[in-house]
Amino acid sequence: MVWTMCHTRILELEDSFRLDMNRERFIPYLQLHEFETLLFFYREITNQRLHGSNRHLRMMNDILHSVDEKP
């Protein structure tokens, strides 16, 4: 399997969840598309955390609106 930056980020998030929960029996698991959904759901926060610009935020909004318009 070819690992991408997205896959690496998911592993980092899972590790963060594991540390934050601090429960031996808790096994965090995120699917790639769940991660993408979170990115687009909280566009302003995602843009801020990734040190994006207003242009990046507009691009994310344009992508989201283009998907909404498809049947």
PQR file of N, CA, C, O and H, with PARSE charges and radii, in Angstrom:
ATOM      1  N   MET A   1       0.848  -1.179   0.000 -0.4000 1.5000
ATOM      2  CA  MET A   1       0.000   0.000   0.000 -0.0000 2.0000
ATOM      3  C   MET A   1       0.890   1.238   0.000  0.5500 1.7000
ATOM      4  O   MET A   1       1.889   1.303   0.716 -0.5500 1.4000
ATOM      5  N   VAL A   2       0.515   2.202  -0.803 -0.4000 1.5000
ATOM      6  CA  VAL A   2       1.245   3.456  -0.860 -0.0000 2.0000
ATOM      7  C   VAL A   2       0.670   4.388   0.209  0.5500 1.7000
ATOM      8  O   VAL A   2      -0.523   4.692   0.215 -0.5500 1.4000
ATOM      9  H   VAL A   2      -0.297   2.149  -1.385  0.4000 1.0000
ATOM     10  N   TRP A   3       1.545   4.831   1.108 -0.4000 1.5000
ATOM     11  CA  TRP A   3       1.100   5.731   2.181 -0.0000 2.0000
ATOM     12  C   TRP A   3       1.198   7.160   1.698  0.5500 1.7000
ATOM     13  O   TRP A   3       2.212   7.575   1.138 -0.5500 1.4000
ATOM     14  H   TRP A   3       2.514   4.584   1.103  0.4000 1.0000
ATOM     15  N   THR A   4       0.155   7.890   1.916 -0.4000 1.5000
ATOM     16  CA  THR A   4       0.125   9.298   1.543 -0.0000 2.0000
ATOM     17  C   THR A   4       0.196  10.151   2.802  0.5500 1.7000
ATOM     18  O   THR A   4       0.168   9.635   3.919 -0.5500 1.4000
ATOM     19  H   THR A   4      -0.669   7.553   2.371  0.4000 1.0000
ATOM     20  N   MET A   5       0.287  11.448   2.608 -0.4000 1.5000
ATOM     21  CA  MET A   5       0.293  12.358   3.742 -0.0000 2.0000
ATOM     22  C   MET A   5      -1.012  12.217   4.533  0.5500 1.7000
ATOM     23  O   MET A   5      -1.013  12.341   5.757 -0.5500 1.4000
ATOM     24  H   MET A   5       0.309  11.867   1.700  0.4000 1.0000
ATOM     25  N   CYS A   6      -2.126  11.956   3.830 -0.4000 1.5000
ATOM     26  CA  CYS A   6      -3.411  11.788   4.516 -0.0000 2.0000
ATOM     27  C   CYS A   6      -3.380  10.578   5.443  0.5500 1.7000
ATOM     28  O   CYS A   6      -3.862  10.646   6.574 -0.5500 1.4000
ATOM     29  H   CYS A   6      -2.125  11.855   2.836  0.4000 1.0000
ATOM     30  N   HIS A   7      -2.816   9.477   4.966 -0.4000 1.5000
ATOM     31  CA  HIS A   7      -2.736   8.281   5.803 -0.0000 2.0000
ATOM     32  C   HIS A   7      -1.860   8.529   7.030  0.5500 1.7000
ATOM     33  O   HIS A   7      -2.178   8.087   8.134 -0.5500 1.4000
ATOM     34  H   HIS A   7      -2.425   9.422   4.047  0.4000 1.0000
ATOM     35  N   THR A   8      -0.771   9.232   6.823 -0.4000 1.5000
ATOM     36  CA  THR A   8       0.121   9.563   7.931 -0.0000 2.0000
ATOM     37  C   THR A   8      -0.602  10.427   8.949  0.5500 1.7000
ATOM     38  O   THR A   8      -0.465  10.220  10.155 -0.5500 1.4000
ATOM     39  H   THR A   8      -0.513   9.592   5.926  0.4000 1.0000
ATOM     40  N   ARG A   9      -1.369  11.395   8.467 -0.4000 1.5000
ATOM     41  CA  ARG A   9      -2.107  12.287   9.367 -0.0000 2.0000
ATOM     42  C   ARG A   9      -3.162  11.515  10.153  0.5500 1.7000
ATOM     43  O   ARG A   9      -3.387  11.795  11.331 -0.5500 1.4000
ATOM     44  H   ARG A   9      -1.480  11.564   7.487  0.4000 1.0000
ATOM     45  N   ILE A  10      -3.800  10.557   9.518 -0.4000 1.5000
ATOM     46  CA  ILE A  10      -4.787   9.739  10.218 -0.0000 2.0000
ATOM     47  C   ILE A  10      -4.129   8.969  11.356  0.5500 1.7000
ATOM     48  O   ILE A  10      -4.679   8.896  12.454 -0.5500 1.4000
ATOM     49  H   ILE A  10      -3.617  10.329   8.562  0.4000 1.0000
ATOM     50  N   LEU A  11      -2.968   8.399  11.106 -0.4000 1.5000
ATOM     51  CA  LEU A  11      -2.251   7.686  12.168 -0.0000 2.0000
ATOM     52  C   LEU A  11      -1.899   8.628  13.316  0.5500 1.7000
ATOM     53  O   LEU A  11      -1.987   8.249  14.483 -0.5500 1.4000
ATOM     54  H   LEU A  11      -2.521   8.457  10.213  0.4000 1.0000
ATOM     55  N   GLU A  12      -1.503   9.847  12.985 -0.4000 1.5000
ATOM     56  CA  GLU A  12      -1.189  10.839  14.023 -0.0000 2.0000
ATOM     57  C   GLU A  12      -2.436  11.166  14.847  0.5500 1.7000
ATOM     58  O   GLU A  12      -2.366  11.272  16.071 -0.5500 1.4000
ATOM     59  H   GLU A  12      -1.431  10.155  12.037  0.4000 1.0000
ATOM     60  N   LEU A  13      -3.570  11.324  14.171 -0.4000 1.5000
ATOM     61  CA  LEU A  13      -4.818  11.609  14.882 -0.0000 2.0000
ATOM     62  C   LEU A  13      -5.221  10.442  15.780  0.5500 1.7000
ATOM     63  O   LEU A  13      -5.645  10.649  16.917 -0.5500 1.4000
ATOM     64  H   LEU A  13      -3.626  11.238  13.177  0.4000 1.0000
ATOM     65  N   GLU A  14      -5.089   9.228  15.275 -0.4000 1.5000
ATOM     66  CA  GLU A  14      -5.418   8.057  16.090 -0.0000 2.0000
ATOM     67  C   GLU A  14      -4.534   7.997  17.333  0.5500 1.7000
ATOM     68  O   GLU A  14      -5.012   7.696  18.427 -0.5500 1.4000
ATOM     69  H   GLU A  14      -4.744   9.061  14.352  0.4000 1.0000
ATOM     70  N   ASP A  15      -3.257   8.282  17.165 -0.4000 1.5000
ATOM     71  CA  ASP A  15      -2.355   8.305  18.323 -0.0000 2.0000
ATOM     72  C   ASP A  15      -2.768   9.387  19.318  0.5500 1.7000
ATOM     73  O   ASP A  15      -2.715   9.174  20.529 -0.5500 1.4000
ATOM     74  H   ASP A  15      -2.868   8.527  16.276  0.4000 1.0000
ATOM     75  N   SER A  16      -3.178  10.541  18.809 -0.4000 1.5000
ATOM     76  CA  SER A  16      -3.627  11.626  19.691 -0.0000 2.0000
ATOM     77  C   SER A  16      -4.882  11.231  20.459  0.5500 1.7000
ATOM     78  O   SER A  16      -4.997  11.503  21.654 -0.5500 1.4000
ATOM     79  H   SER A  16      -3.221  10.714  17.825  0.4000 1.0000
ATOM     80  N   PHE A  17      -5.831  10.584  19.761 -0.4000 1.5000
ATOM     81  CA  PHE A  17      -7.040  10.106  20.434 -0.0000 2.0000
ATOM     82  C   PHE A  17      -6.680   9.095  21.526  0.5500 1.7000
ATOM     83  O   PHE A  17      -7.218   9.145  22.632 -0.5500 1.4000
ATOM     84  H   PHE A  17      -5.738  10.364  18.790  0.4000 1.0000
ATOM     85  N   ARG A  18      -5.770   8.187  21.204 -0.4000 1.5000
ATOM     86  CA  ARG A  18      -5.356   7.155  22.161 -0.0000 2.0000
ATOM     87  C   ARG A  18      -4.769   7.796  23.417  0.5500 1.7000
ATOM     88  O   ARG A  18      -5.110   7.411  24.535 -0.5500 1.4000
ATOM     89  H   ARG A  18      -5.333   8.147  20.306  0.4000 1.0000
ATOM     90  N   LEU A  19      -3.887   8.773  23.224 -0.4000 1.5000
ATOM     91  CA  LEU A  19      -3.270   9.453  24.364 -0.0000 2.0000
ATOM     92  C   LEU A  19      -4.291  10.272  25.151  0.5500 1.7000
ATOM     93  O   LEU A  19      -4.258  10.302  26.381 -0.5500 1.4000
ATOM     94  H   LEU A  19      -3.610   9.086  22.315  0.4000 1.0000
ATOM     95  N   ASP A  20      -5.184  10.926  24.444 -0.4000 1.5000
ATOM     96  CA  ASP A  20      -6.175  11.768  25.093 -0.0000 2.0000
ATOM     97  C   ASP A  20      -7.162  10.943  25.921  0.5500 1.7000
ATOM     98  O   ASP A  20      -7.530  11.341  27.026 -0.5500 1.4000
ATOM     99  H   ASP A  20      -5.211  10.902  23.445  0.4000 1.0000
ATOM    100  N   MET A  21      -7.583   9.816  25.398 -0.4000 1.5000
ATOM    101  CA  MET A  21      -8.547   8.971  26.110 -0.0000 2.0000
ATOM    102  C   MET A  21      -7.891   8.270  27.302  0.5500 1.7000
ATOM    103  O   MET A  21      -8.519   8.077  28.343 -0.5500 1.4000
ATOM    104  H   MET A  21      -7.283   9.493  24.500  0.4000 1.0000
ATOM    105  N   ASN A  22      -6.633   7.894  27.137 -0.4000 1.5000
ATOM    106  CA  ASN A  22      -5.874   7.254  28.209 -0.0000 2.0000
ATOM    107  C   ASN A  22      -6.619   6.047  28.801  0.5500 1.7000
ATOM    108  O   ASN A  22      -6.694   5.876  30.018 -0.5500 1.4000
ATOM    109  H   ASN A  22      -6.123   8.051  26.291  0.4000 1.0000
ATOM    110  N   ARG A  23      -7.161   5.223  27.908 -0.4000 1.5000
ATOM    111  CA  ARG A  23      -7.871   4.007  28.306 -0.0000 2.0000
ATOM    112  C   ARG A  23      -7.239   2.825  27.594  0.5500 1.7000
ATOM    113  O   ARG A  23      -7.101   2.839  26.371 -0.5500 1.4000
ATOM    114  H   ARG A  23      -7.100   5.361  26.920  0.4000 1.0000
ATOM    115  N   GLU A  24      -6.868   1.834  28.323 -0.4000 1.5000
ATOM    116  CA  GLU A  24      -6.193   0.673  27.755 -0.0000 2.0000
ATOM    117  C   GLU A  24      -7.038  -0.026  26.691  0.5500 1.7000
ATOM    118  O   GLU A  24      -6.500  -0.530  25.706 -0.5500 1.4000
ATOM    119  H   GLU A  24      -6.981   1.823  29.316  0.4000 1.0000
ATOM    120  N   ARG A  25      -8.343  -0.057  26.882 -0.4000 1.5000
ATOM    121  CA  ARG A  25      -9.212  -0.792  25.967 -0.0000 2.0000
ATOM    122  C   ARG A  25      -9.709   0.039  24.786  0.5500 1.7000
ATOM    123  O   ARG A  25     -10.367  -0.491  23.890 -0.5500 1.4000
ATOM    124  H   ARG A  25      -8.781   0.353  27.682  0.4000 1.0000
ATOM    125  N   PHE A  26      -9.407   1.307  24.779 -0.4000 1.5000
ATOM    126  CA  PHE A  26      -9.833   2.182  23.685 -0.0000 2.0000
ATOM    127  C   PHE A  26      -8.900   2.002  22.491  0.5500 1.7000
ATOM    128  O   PHE A  26      -7.687   2.168  22.616 -0.5500 1.4000
ATOM    129  H   PHE A  26      -8.872   1.737  25.507  0.4000 1.0000
ATOM    130  N   ILE A  27      -9.466   1.665  21.341 -0.4000 1.5000
ATOM    131  CA  ILE A  27      -8.689   1.498  20.114 -0.0000 2.0000
ATOM    132  C   ILE A  27      -9.234   2.481  19.077  0.5500 1.7000
ATOM    133  O   ILE A  27     -10.265   2.216  18.460 -0.5500 1.4000
ATOM    134  H   ILE A  27     -10.451   1.530  21.240  0.4000 1.0000
ATOM    135  N   PRO A  28      -8.558   3.602  18.880 -0.5600 1.5000
ATOM    136  CA  PRO A  28      -9.050   4.595  17.923  0.2800 2.0000
ATOM    137  C   PRO A  28      -8.889   4.103  16.487  0.5500 1.7000
ATOM    138  O   PRO A  28      -7.910   3.441  16.145 -0.5500 1.4000
ATOM    139  N   TYR A  29      -9.865   4.439  15.663 -0.4000 1.5000
ATOM    140  CA  TYR A  29      -9.806   4.067  14.255 -0.0000 2.0000
ATOM    141  C   TYR A  29     -10.561   5.101  13.437  0.5500 1.7000
ATOM    142  O   TYR A  29     -11.730   5.381  13.700 -0.5500 1.4000
ATOM    143  H   TYR A  29     -10.660   4.978  15.941  0.4000 1.0000
ATOM    144  N   LEU A  30      -9.890   5.661  12.453 -0.4000 1.5000
ATOM    145  CA  LEU A  30     -10.519   6.607  11.532 -0.0000 2.0000
ATOM    146  C   LEU A  30     -10.350   6.105  10.106  0.5500 1.7000
ATOM    147  O   LEU A  30      -9.274   5.649   9.718 -0.5500 1.4000
ATOM    148  H   LEU A  30      -8.940   5.433  12.239  0.4000 1.0000
ATOM    149  N   GLN A  31     -11.412   6.193   9.341 -0.4000 1.5000
ATOM    150  CA  GLN A  31     -11.339   5.919   7.916 -0.0000 2.0000
ATOM    151  C   GLN A  31     -10.897   7.193   7.209  0.5500 1.7000
ATOM    152  O   GLN A  31     -11.170   8.295   7.686 -0.5500 1.4000
ATOM    153  H   GLN A  31     -12.286   6.563   9.656  0.4000 1.0000
ATOM    154  N   LEU A  32     -10.227   7.052   6.096 -0.4000 1.5000
ATOM    155  CA  LEU A  32      -9.735   8.210   5.352 -0.0000 2.0000
ATOM    156  C   LEU A  32     -10.861   9.178   5.026  0.5500 1.7000
ATOM    157  O   LEU A  32     -10.691  10.385   5.196 -0.5500 1.4000
ATOM    158  H   LEU A  32     -10.006   6.157   5.708  0.4000 1.0000
ATOM    159  N   HIS A  33     -11.988   8.696   4.569 -0.4000 1.5000
ATOM    160  CA  HIS A  33     -13.064   9.605   4.167 -0.0000 2.0000
ATOM    161  C   HIS A  33     -13.751  10.244   5.365  0.5500 1.7000
ATOM    162  O   HIS A  33     -14.334  11.319   5.232 -0.5500 1.4000
ATOM    163  H   HIS A  33     -12.126   7.715   4.431  0.4000 1.0000
ATOM    164  N   GLU A  34     -13.696   9.619   6.510 -0.4000 1.5000
ATOM    165  CA  GLU A  34     -14.197  10.278   7.722 -0.0000 2.0000
ATOM    166  C   GLU A  34     -13.320  11.485   8.024  0.5500 1.7000
ATOM    167  O   GLU A  34     -13.820  12.547   8.396 -0.5500 1.4000
ATOM    168  H   GLU A  34     -13.222   8.745   6.618  0.4000 1.0000
ATOM    169  N   PHE A  35     -12.030  11.320   7.864 -0.4000 1.5000
ATOM    170  CA  PHE A  35     -11.094  12.415   8.090 -0.0000 2.0000
ATOM    171  C   PHE A  35     -11.372  13.552   7.107  0.5500 1.7000
ATOM    172  O   PHE A  35     -11.411  14.719   7.498 -0.5500 1.4000
ATOM    173  H   PHE A  35     -11.624  10.457   7.562  0.4000 1.0000
ATOM    174  N   GLU A  36     -11.567  13.210   5.828 -0.4000 1.5000
ATOM    175  CA  GLU A  36     -11.866  14.229   4.832 -0.0000 2.0000
ATOM    176  C   GLU A  36     -13.169  14.956   5.167  0.5500 1.7000
ATOM    177  O   GLU A  36     -13.276  16.169   4.987 -0.5500 1.4000
ATOM    178  H   GLU A  36     -11.536  12.262   5.510  0.4000 1.0000
ATOM    179  N   THR A  37     -14.144  14.213   5.650 -0.4000 1.5000
ATOM    180  CA  THR A  37     -15.417  14.821   6.023 -0.0000 2.0000
ATOM    181  C   THR A  37     -15.209  15.833   7.143  0.5500 1.7000
ATOM    182  O   THR A  37     -15.774  16.926   7.109 -0.5500 1.4000
ATOM    183  H   THR A  37     -14.058  13.227   5.797  0.4000 1.0000
ATOM    184  N   LEU A  38     -14.406  15.473   8.127 -0.4000 1.5000
ATOM    185  CA  LEU A  38     -14.121  16.412   9.216 -0.0000 2.0000
ATOM    186  C   LEU A  38     -13.428  17.671   8.698  0.5500 1.7000
ATOM    187  O   LEU A  38     -13.719  18.778   9.151 -0.5500 1.4000
ATOM    188  H   LEU A  38     -13.947  14.585   8.155  0.4000 1.0000
ATOM    189  N   LEU A  39     -12.518  17.496   7.756 -0.4000 1.5000
ATOM    190  CA  LEU A  39     -11.819  18.655   7.193 -0.0000 2.0000
ATOM    191  C   LEU A  39     -12.782  19.635   6.550  0.5500 1.7000
ATOM    192  O   LEU A  39     -12.652  20.847   6.720 -0.5500 1.4000
ATOM    193  H   LEU A  39     -12.282  16.597   7.388  0.4000 1.0000
ATOM    194  N   PHE A  40     -13.755  19.103   5.805 -0.4000 1.5000
ATOM    195  CA  PHE A  40     -14.677  19.984   5.101 -0.0000 2.0000
ATOM    196  C   PHE A  40     -15.823  20.465   5.984  0.5500 1.7000
ATOM    197  O   PHE A  40     -16.409  21.513   5.713 -0.5500 1.4000
ATOM    198  H   PHE A  40     -13.860  18.118   5.667  0.4000 1.0000
ATOM    199  N   PHE A  41     -16.145  19.734   7.011 -0.4000 1.5000
ATOM    200  CA  PHE A  41     -17.219  20.156   7.902 -0.0000 2.0000
ATOM    201  C   PHE A  41     -16.805  21.382   8.708  0.5500 1.7000
ATOM    202  O   PHE A  41     -17.597  22.303   8.911 -0.5500 1.4000
ATOM    203  H   PHE A  41     -15.669  18.882   7.231  0.4000 1.0000
ATOM    204  N   TYR A  42     -15.566  21.380   9.159 -0.4000 1.5000
ATOM    205  CA  TYR A  42     -15.032  22.505   9.939 -0.0000 2.0000
ATOM    206  C   TYR A  42     -14.016  23.265   9.086  0.5500 1.7000
ATOM    207  O   TYR A  42     -12.841  23.355   9.442 -0.5500 1.4000
ATOM    208  H   TYR A  42     -14.923  20.632   8.994  0.4000 1.0000
ATOM    209  N   ARG A  43     -14.475  23.807   7.963 -0.4000 1.5000
ATOM    210  CA  ARG A  43     -13.569  24.447   7.007 -0.0000 2.0000
ATOM    211  C   ARG A  43     -12.762  25.581   7.617  0.5500 1.7000
ATOM    212  O   ARG A  43     -11.557  25.673   7.384 -0.5500 1.4000
ATOM    213  H   ARG A  43     -15.429  23.734   7.674  0.4000 1.0000
ATOM    214  N   GLU A  44     -13.402  26.443   8.390 -0.4000 1.5000
ATOM    215  CA  GLU A  44     -12.689  27.591   8.950 -0.0000 2.0000
ATOM    216  C   GLU A  44     -11.605  27.142   9.934  0.5500 1.7000
ATOM    217  O   GLU A  44     -10.499  27.684   9.947 -0.5500 1.4000
ATOM    218  H   GLU A  44     -14.381  26.368   8.578  0.4000 1.0000
ATOM    219  N   ILE A  45     -11.938  26.151  10.752 -0.4000 1.5000
ATOM    220  CA  ILE A  45     -10.967  25.646  11.724 -0.0000 2.0000
ATOM    221  C   ILE A  45      -9.837  24.908  11.010  0.5500 1.7000
ATOM    222  O   ILE A  45      -8.665  25.071  11.351 -0.5500 1.4000
ATOM    223  H   ILE A  45     -12.836  25.711  10.742  0.4000 1.0000
ATOM    224  N   THR A  46     -10.199  24.093  10.015 -0.4000 1.5000
ATOM    225  CA  THR A  46      -9.181  23.387   9.237 -0.0000 2.0000
ATOM    226  C   THR A  46      -8.228  24.374   8.598  0.5500 1.7000
ATOM    227  O   THR A  46      -7.010  24.205   8.669 -0.5500 1.4000
ATOM    228  H   THR A  46     -11.151  23.961   9.738  0.4000 1.0000
ATOM    229  N   ASN A  47      -8.772  25.396   7.981 -0.4000 1.5000
ATOM    230  CA  ASN A  47      -7.944  26.406   7.330 -0.0000 2.0000
ATOM    231  C   ASN A  47      -7.018  27.085   8.330  0.5500 1.7000
ATOM    232  O   ASN A  47      -5.842  27.309   8.044 -0.5500 1.4000
ATOM    233  H   ASN A  47      -9.761  25.533   7.924  0.4000 1.0000
ATOM    234  N   GLN A  48      -7.548  27.408   9.495 -0.4000 1.5000
ATOM    235  CA  GLN A  48      -6.743  28.066  10.530 -0.0000 2.0000
ATOM    236  C   GLN A  48      -5.624  27.143  11.017  0.5500 1.7000
ATOM    237  O   GLN A  48      -4.473  27.564  11.137 -0.5500 1.4000
ATOM    238  H   GLN A  48      -8.503  27.226   9.728  0.4000 1.0000
ATOM    239  N   ARG A  49      -5.969  25.877  11.299 -0.4000 1.5000
ATOM    240  CA  ARG A  49      -4.970  24.942  11.837 -0.0000 2.0000
ATOM    241  C   ARG A  49      -3.881  24.596  10.828  0.5500 1.7000
ATOM    242  O   ARG A  49      -2.742  24.316  11.202 -0.5500 1.4000
ATOM    243  H   ARG A  49      -6.904  25.535  11.202  0.4000 1.0000
ATOM    244  N   LEU A  50      -4.241  24.620   9.549 -0.4000 1.5000
ATOM    245  CA  LEU A  50      -3.261  24.316   8.509 -0.0000 2.0000
ATOM    246  C   LEU A  50      -2.581  25.571   7.987  0.5500 1.7000
ATOM    247  O   LEU A  50      -1.876  25.537   6.979 -0.5500 1.4000
ATOM    248  H   LEU A  50      -5.167  24.848   9.246  0.4000 1.0000
ATOM    249  N   HIS A  51      -2.802  26.682   8.686 -0.4000 1.5000
ATOM    250  CA  HIS A  51      -2.181  27.967   8.354 -0.0000 2.0000
ATOM    251  C   HIS A  51      -2.482  28.368   6.912  0.5500 1.7000
ATOM    252  O   HIS A  51      -1.607  28.832   6.180 -0.5500 1.4000
ATOM    253  H   HIS A  51      -3.376  26.710   9.505  0.4000 1.0000
ATOM    254  N   GLY A  52      -3.739  28.178   6.527 -0.4000 1.5000
ATOM    255  CA  GLY A  52      -4.168  28.542   5.177 -0.0000 2.0000
ATOM    256  C   GLY A  52      -4.491  30.012   5.076  0.5500 1.7000
ATOM    257  O   GLY A  52      -4.460  30.753   6.058 -0.5500 1.4000
ATOM    258  H   GLY A  52      -4.449  27.802   7.122  0.4000 1.0000
ATOM    259  N   SER A  53      -4.799  30.405   3.877 -0.4000 1.5000
ATOM    260  CA  SER A  53      -5.160  31.800   3.609 -0.0000 2.0000
ATOM    261  C   SER A  53      -6.642  31.861   3.259  0.5500 1.7000
ATOM    262  O   SER A  53      -7.317  30.835   3.174 -0.5500 1.4000
ATOM    263  H   SER A  53      -4.824  29.803   3.079  0.4000 1.0000
ATOM    264  N   ASN A  54      -7.131  33.076   3.059 -0.4000 1.5000
ATOM    265  CA  ASN A  54      -8.519  33.232   2.620 -0.0000 2.0000
ATOM    266  C   ASN A  54      -8.739  32.541   1.278  0.5500 1.7000
ATOM    267  O   ASN A  54      -9.820  32.018   1.006 -0.5500 1.4000
ATOM    268  H   ASN A  54      -6.583  33.909   3.128  0.4000 1.0000
ATOM    269  N   ARG A  55      -7.708  32.545   0.451 -0.4000 1.5000
ATOM    270  CA  ARG A  55      -7.806  31.876  -0.857 -0.0000 2.0000
ATOM    271  C   ARG A  55      -8.038  30.379  -0.670  0.5500 1.7000
ATOM    272  O   ARG A  55      -8.859  29.789  -1.372 -0.5500 1.4000
ATOM    273  H   ARG A  55      -6.830  32.969   0.672  0.4000 1.0000
ATOM    274  N   HIS A  56      -7.325  29.762   0.268 -0.4000 1.5000
ATOM    275  CA  HIS A  56      -7.515  28.333   0.533 -0.0000 2.0000
ATOM    276  C   HIS A  56      -8.929  28.046   1.041  0.5500 1.7000
ATOM    277  O   HIS A  56      -9.550  27.058   0.650 -0.5500 1.4000
ATOM    278  H   HIS A  56      -6.659  30.242   0.838  0.4000 1.0000
ATOM    279  N   LEU A  57      -9.418  28.904   1.899 -0.4000 1.5000
ATOM    280  CA  LEU A  57     -10.771  28.728   2.425 -0.0000 2.0000
ATOM    281  C   LEU A  57     -11.803  28.842   1.298  0.5500 1.7000
ATOM    282  O   LEU A  57     -12.756  28.064   1.244 -0.5500 1.4000
ATOM    283  H   LEU A  57      -8.914  29.707   2.217  0.4000 1.0000
ATOM    284  N   ARG A  58     -11.611  29.807   0.406 -0.4000 1.5000
ATOM    285  CA  ARG A  58     -12.523  29.938  -0.738 -0.0000 2.0000
ATOM    286  C   ARG A  58     -12.462  28.699  -1.620  0.5500 1.7000
ATOM    287  O   ARG A  58     -13.488  28.250  -2.131 -0.5500 1.4000
ATOM    288  H   ARG A  58     -10.837  30.439   0.450  0.4000 1.0000
ATOM    289  N   MET A  59     -11.275  28.145  -1.802 -0.4000 1.5000
ATOM    290  CA  MET A  59     -11.136  26.926  -2.605 -0.0000 2.0000
ATOM    291  C   MET A  59     -11.897  25.769  -1.963  0.5500 1.7000
ATOM    292  O   MET A  59     -12.574  25.012  -2.658 -0.5500 1.4000
ATOM    293  H   MET A  59     -10.442  28.510  -1.386  0.4000 1.0000
ATOM    294  N   MET A  60     -11.791  25.628  -0.647 -0.4000 1.5000
ATOM    295  CA  MET A  60     -12.525  24.570   0.047 -0.0000 2.0000
ATOM    296  C   MET A  60     -14.028  24.773  -0.097  0.5500 1.7000
ATOM    297  O   MET A  60     -14.765  23.813  -0.324 -0.5500 1.4000
ATOM    298  H   MET A  60     -11.241  26.244  -0.083  0.4000 1.0000
ATOM    299  N   ASN A  61     -14.482  26.002   0.031 -0.4000 1.5000
ATOM    300  CA  ASN A  61     -15.908  26.296  -0.128 -0.0000 2.0000
ATOM    301  C   ASN A  61     -16.371  26.011  -1.552  0.5500 1.7000
ATOM    302  O   ASN A  61     -17.469  25.493  -1.755 -0.5500 1.4000
ATOM    303  H   ASN A  61     -13.883  26.782   0.216  0.4000 1.0000
ATOM    304  N   ASP A  62     -15.543  26.345  -2.537 -0.4000 1.5000
ATOM    305  CA  ASP A  62     -15.888  26.073  -3.937 -0.0000 2.0000
ATOM    306  C   ASP A  62     -16.014  24.572  -4.183  0.5500 1.7000
ATOM    307  O   ASP A  62     -16.930  24.126  -4.874 -0.5500 1.4000
ATOM    308  H   ASP A  62     -14.651  26.766  -2.371  0.4000 1.0000
ATOM    309  N   ILE A  63     -15.093  23.798  -3.618 -0.4000 1.5000
ATOM    310  CA  ILE A  63     -15.163  22.336  -3.767 -0.0000 2.0000
ATOM    311  C   ILE A  63     -16.432  21.812  -3.151  0.5500 1.7000
ATOM    312  O   ILE A  63     -17.138  21.007  -3.758 -0.5500 1.4000
ATOM    313  H   ILE A  63     -14.349  24.160  -3.056  0.4000 1.0000
ATOM    314  N   LEU A  64     -16.726  22.257  -1.957 -0.4000 1.5000
ATOM    315  CA  LEU A  64     -17.930  21.804  -1.264 -0.0000 2.0000
ATOM    316  C   LEU A  64     -19.188  22.153  -2.049  0.5500 1.7000
ATOM    317  O   LEU A  64     -20.079  21.315  -2.192 -0.5500 1.4000
ATOM    318  H   LEU A  64     -16.152  22.911  -1.464  0.4000 1.0000
ATOM    319  N   HIS A  65     -19.270  23.365  -2.553 -0.4000 1.5000
ATOM    320  CA  HIS A  65     -20.459  23.784  -3.316 -0.0000 2.0000
ATOM    321  C   HIS A  65     -20.574  23.040  -4.632  0.5500 1.7000
ATOM    322  O   HIS A  65     -21.686  22.769  -5.084 -0.5500 1.4000
ATOM    323  H   HIS A  65     -18.546  24.045  -2.437  0.4000 1.0000
ATOM    324  N   SER A  66     -19.452  22.702  -5.261 -0.4000 1.5000
ATOM    325  CA  SER A  66     -19.518  21.962  -6.523 -0.0000 2.0000
ATOM    326  C   SER A  66     -20.070  20.557  -6.300  0.5500 1.7000
ATOM    327  O   SER A  66     -20.763  20.018  -7.164 -0.5500 1.4000
ATOM    328  H   SER A  66     -18.549  22.923  -4.894  0.4000 1.0000
ATOM    329  N   VAL A  67     -19.771  19.968  -5.160 -0.4000 1.5000
ATOM    330  CA  VAL A  67     -20.297  18.634  -4.832 -0.0000 2.0000
ATOM    331  C   VAL A  67     -21.779  18.720  -4.508  0.5500 1.7000
ATOM    332  O   VAL A  67     -22.550  17.845  -4.901 -0.5500 1.4000
ATOM    333  H   VAL A  67     -19.208  20.405  -4.459  0.4000 1.0000
ATOM    334  N   ASP A  68     -22.186  19.764  -3.796 -0.4000 1.5000
ATOM    335  CA  ASP A  68     -23.600  19.948  -3.439 -0.0000 2.0000
ATOM    336  C   ASP A  68     -24.482  20.082  -4.678  0.5500 1.7000
ATOM    337  O   ASP A  68     -25.652  19.701  -4.645 -0.5500 1.4000
ATOM    338  H   ASP A  68     -21.560  20.475  -3.477  0.4000 1.0000
ATOM    339  N   GLU A  69     -23.945  20.609  -5.751 -0.4000 1.5000
ATOM    340  CA  GLU A  69     -24.736  20.863  -6.948 -0.0000 2.0000
ATOM    341  C   GLU A  69     -24.920  19.635  -7.817  0.5500 1.7000
ATOM    342  O   GLU A  69     -25.748  19.654  -8.728 -0.5500 1.4000
ATOM    343  H   GLU A  69     -22.994  20.918  -5.778  0.4000 1.0000
ATOM    344  N   LYS A  70     -24.172  18.563  -7.566 -0.4000 1.5000
ATOM    345  CA  LYS A  70     -24.286  17.351  -8.378 -0.0000 2.0000
ATOM    346  C   LYS A  70     -25.427  16.487  -7.870  0.5500 1.7000
ATOM    347  O   LYS A  70     -25.674  16.402  -6.667 -0.5500 1.4000
ATOM    348  H   LYS A  70     -23.499  18.548  -6.826  0.4000 1.0000
ATOM    349  N   PRO A  71     -26.132  15.833  -8.825 -0.5600 1.5000
ATOM    350  CA  PRO A  71     -27.268  14.978  -8.400  0.2800 2.0000
ATOM    351  C   PRO A  71     -26.842  13.767  -7.615  0.5500 1.7000
ATOM    352  O   PRO A  71     -27.686  12.972  -7.200 -0.5500 1.4000
TER
END
